[in-house]
Amino acid sequence: PSVADQRAAQVLKMEPGQALQADFTMVTQPAVSIRGRIANHVAYQPVKLELSRPGELPMGNRVAINAANGQFEVVDVPAGQYELSATRTINEAEERGRIAIQVGGTSVDGINLTLARSVDIDVQVQGTEPELGRFQLLNLALISKDRTSDEAPFTAAMLDRSGKFTVKSIWPGNYWIKVDNPAGQRYAAVVTS
């Protein structure tokens, strides 16, 4: 009650058969559109376009995409900071793109959203062969430097005898990489894919 930000609101709990009495204040906001195009659109290839506030789930706005030329429009968008993301799959390879958008009181035009394929990153752990033999299994996580909600779950990485392993299907961007080994040692580095 009495908060403007949804994240600060209290949850109202009700049991079956209970009646609820509450005062709700609804503030009307002008809704505008976001228009643009997929820069590297492939005609008639399906694209999923979603709008969300940073770090939150997609909002479910109505979206129209021209399958022939990649032009799109997202409607009913109130003022605020958003991320517009798109994904598509071509020949079993997923591509995606994301762009930050600030929306004010008027429609936003001219957005160009480029989709890119994921990449594999080869990692080399430095050390002597006996040291590497002790740490053949590592746990690692990638954390986006641009967006904290993109932290990948910890995954196990098996080192080969030379200390190499591959992290597969990483989206282009800047990441922190955290590595823990079974001895409890933690390492961190920056990686750009």
GUPA-49849 format. One record per residue (C-alpha): x, y, z. Coordinates in Angstrom, 1 decimal, padded with zeros to 4 digits, m for minus. Example, Ala and Ser with C-alpha at 12.3 -4.5 7.8 and 13.67 -1.06 7.14 Angstrom:
// residues 2
((012.3; m004.5; 007.8))
((013.7; m001.1; 007.1))
END
This chain:
// residues 193
((000.0; 000.0; 000.0))
((001.0; 003.6; m000.6))
((004.0; 002.9; m002.8))
((004.5; 003.9; m006.5))
((007.2; 001.3; m007.2))
((005.8; m002.3; m007.8))
((009.0; m003.7; m006.2))
((008.3; m002.0; m002.9))
((004.6; m003.1; m002.8))
((003.4; m005.6; m000.2))
((001.8; m008.8; m001.2))
((m001.9; m009.0; m000.3))
((m002.8; m012.6; 000.8))
((m006.3; m013.9; 000.6))
((m007.8; m017.3; 001.5))
((m010.7; m018.8; m000.5))
((m013.9; m017.2; 000.6))
((m012.4; m014.1; 002.0))
((m013.4; m010.6; 000.9))
((m010.8; m007.9; 000.2))
((m011.3; m004.3; 000.8))
((m008.5; m002.0; m000.3))
((m008.0; 001.5; m001.8))
((m006.2; 001.3; m005.1))
((m004.8; 004.4; m006.8))
((m004.3; 004.1; m010.5))
((m002.2; 006.7; m012.3))
((m002.8; 007.0; m016.0))
((000.3; 007.3; m018.2))
((000.5; 008.1; m021.9))
((001.5; 005.0; m023.8))
((003.7; 005.4; m026.9))
((005.3; 003.1; m029.5))
((008.9; 001.9; m030.2))
((009.5; 001.5; m033.9))
((012.6; 000.3; m035.9))
((014.0; m002.7; m037.8))
((016.1; m005.7; m037.4))
((019.3; m004.6; m039.1))
((020.4; m008.0; m040.4))
((016.9; m009.4; m041.0))
((016.4; m012.5; m043.0))
((013.1; m012.4; m044.9))
((010.4; m014.6; m043.5))
((012.5; m016.1; m040.7))
((010.6; m015.9; m037.4))
((011.9; m013.4; m034.9))
((010.8; m013.2; m031.2))
((010.8; m009.6; m030.0))
((010.4; m008.7; m026.3))
((010.4; m005.6; m024.2))
((011.4; m005.6; m020.5))
((012.6; m003.3; m017.8))
((016.3; m003.9; m016.9))
((016.7; m007.1; m014.9))
((013.0; m008.0; m015.1))
((010.9; m010.4; m017.1))
((009.4; m009.4; m020.5))
((006.3; m007.2; m020.2))
((004.1; m008.8; m022.8))
((003.5; m005.7; m025.0))
((001.9; m006.2; m028.3))
((004.5; m006.5; m031.1))
((004.2; m006.4; m034.9))
((007.0; m007.5; m037.1))
((007.0; m007.2; m040.9))
((008.3; m010.6; m042.0))
((009.5; m009.3; m045.4))
((011.7; m006.4; m044.3))
((012.2; m006.7; m040.5))
((010.4; m003.5; m039.5))
((008.8; m003.7; m036.1))
((006.6; m001.8; m033.7))
((006.1; m002.3; m030.0))
((002.9; m000.6; m028.7))
((001.5; 000.6; m025.4))
((004.8; 001.5; m023.8))
((004.8; 003.9; m020.9))
((007.7; 006.2; m020.1))
((010.8; 004.5; m018.6))
((014.0; 002.7; m019.2))
((013.7; m000.6; m021.2))
((015.7; m003.3; m022.9))
((014.4; m004.5; m026.3))
((015.6; m008.0; m027.1))
((015.1; m010.3; m030.2))
((015.9; m013.9; m030.9))
((015.7; m016.1; m033.9))
((016.9; m019.5; m035.0))
((018.4; m020.2; m038.4))
((019.7; m023.7; m039.2))
((019.6; m024.7; m035.5))
((021.9; m021.7; m034.6))
((020.3; m019.2; m032.3))
((020.9; m015.5; m032.8))
((020.0; m012.7; m030.5))
((020.3; m008.9; m030.0))
((019.5; m006.5; m027.2))
((019.4; m002.7; m027.0))
((018.7; m000.3; m024.1))
((016.0; 002.3; m024.9))
((014.8; 005.3; m022.9))
((011.2; 006.1; m023.5))
((009.7; 009.6; m022.8))
((006.4; 011.1; m023.6))
((006.6; 010.5; m027.4))
((007.1; 007.5; m029.6))
((010.7; 006.3; m030.3))
((011.6; 005.8; m033.9))
((014.6; 004.6; m035.8))
((015.8; 001.7; m033.6))
((018.2; m000.6; m035.3))
((018.6; m004.0; m033.6))
((021.3; m006.3; m034.9))
((021.3; m010.0; m034.1))
((024.5; m012.0; m033.5))
((025.2; m015.7; m033.0))
((026.6; m017.2; m029.9))
((030.3; m018.1; m029.8))
((032.5; m020.6; m028.1))
((035.4; m019.4; m025.9))
((038.6; m021.4; m025.6))
((040.1; m021.0; m022.1))
((043.7; m021.8; m021.1))
((044.4; m022.3; m017.4))
((048.1; m021.6; m016.7))
((050.1; m024.0; m014.5))
((052.4; m027.0; m014.5))
((051.0; m030.4; m015.5))
((051.0; m031.7; m011.9))
((049.1; m028.6; m010.7))
((046.6; m029.0; m013.6))
((046.1; m032.6; m012.8))
((044.9; m031.7; m009.3))
((042.3; m029.3; m010.6))
((040.8; m031.2; m013.6))
((037.3; m030.2; m012.6))
((036.5; m026.5; m012.3))
((033.3; m024.6; m011.7))
((032.8; m021.5; m013.7))
((030.3; m018.7; m014.1))
((030.1; m015.9; m016.6))
((028.6; m012.6; m015.4))
((027.7; m009.9; m017.9))
((029.5; m006.6; m017.2))
((026.6; m004.8; m018.8))
((023.7; m006.5; m017.1))
((023.9; m008.4; m013.8))
((020.8; m010.6; m014.5))
((022.8; m012.5; m017.2))
((024.9; m014.4; m014.8))
((025.3; m017.9; m016.2))
((024.8; m020.7; m013.7))
((028.0; m022.4; m012.5))
((028.9; m025.1; m014.9))
((031.5; m027.8; m014.6))
((034.5; m027.6; m016.9))
((036.8; m030.5; m017.5))
((040.4; m029.5; m018.2))
((042.5; m031.5; m020.6))
((046.1; m032.3; m019.8))
((047.3; m028.9; m021.1))
((044.7; m027.0; m019.0))
((042.4; m026.1; m021.8))
((038.6; m026.2; m021.9))
((035.9; m024.6; m024.0))
((032.8; m022.6; m022.8))
((030.1; m023.1; m025.4))
((027.3; m020.9; m026.7))
((028.2; m017.5; m025.1))
((026.5; m014.4; m026.4))
((028.7; m011.6; m027.7))
((029.5; m009.1; m024.9))
((031.8; m008.3; m022.0))
((031.8; m010.7; m019.1))
((033.5; m011.3; m015.8))
((034.5; m015.0; m015.5))
((034.6; m016.6; m012.0))
((036.4; m019.9; m011.6))
((036.4; m022.0; m008.4))
((038.4; m025.2; m008.1))
((037.8; m028.1; m005.6))
((040.5; m026.8; m003.4))
((038.4; m023.7; m002.7))
((040.6; m021.2; m004.7))
((038.7; m018.6; m006.7))
((039.9; m016.8; m009.8))
((038.4; m013.9; m011.7))
((039.1; m012.3; m015.1))
((037.5; m010.3; m017.8))
((036.6; m011.9; m021.1))
((035.2; m010.3; m024.3))
((033.4; m012.5; m026.7))
END
